[in-house]
Amino acid sequence: MQPDQPGRAGPALHQGGADYLHQLTGGRADRLGYLLRSGAIRAIRDGTECLTHALFDDLAAPWRDSRTR
């Protein structure tokens, strides 16, 4: 499946994804596990079946917001 197909939520995570996820999680394995597990569940439930930057950004919002306080 191509990530640019109609109905997709946005560009899928491709090359550079490891660096992006490392930056997003602060290198914490527990946060990475949470993002992958929760992202997969949400992508299946909402029918997109695609892990995207937008999805990971949304899931990471709680700990990103806590760093800016």
N, C-alpha and C positions, 0 to 999 in steps of 0.2 A: 504494500500500500504506500502511496505517495503522501507525504504530509500536506501537500498543497491541494489535495482533493477538496471539492466543495463539501461543506459541512464540517470541516475540520476547525478546531478552536484556534489554531494558529500554527506557526512553524514548530515542528517537532524538535526535540533535543538531538542534535547531531554532534559533529566534531566541535571540540571546545567545551563540550558538556561537562567533562570532568573538572575542568578549571572553574566553570560557572558553579557547579554544585559544591566544590570545595570552598569557594568564596561565600556562597549562600549559607553554608552550614558552619562556617568557621573551622572547618576540618573535623568537626565532631561526628563520630560514627553513629551515635544515637540519633542525631538529627538527620543524617543521610538515610538511615533506615526508616525513620518516620516519613520522610519525603517520598521515598520510593514505595513504601507500603501504602500510605494514604493516597498518593498520586495514582497508583494502579487501581485502587478501589474506586476512587472518584471517576477516573477515566472510563472504567467499565460501567459504572452506574449512570453516568451522564451520556453514554453512548459514543463519546469521541474516540475512545480506545487509543489515546495518544498522550504521551507525557510531554508537556510544553513548558517553556519558560514562564508563561503566564500562570499556569497551574502551580508550578513550584513556588513562584513568588507569592501567590495567594496562600499556600500552605505554610510558608515560612513567615508570614506576617506577624504572628504572635511574638516570636523571639527577635525579629528585626525591630519591631516597635519597642521592645524592652531595652534595646541597646541605645535608643535615641532619647530615653527619659533621663 
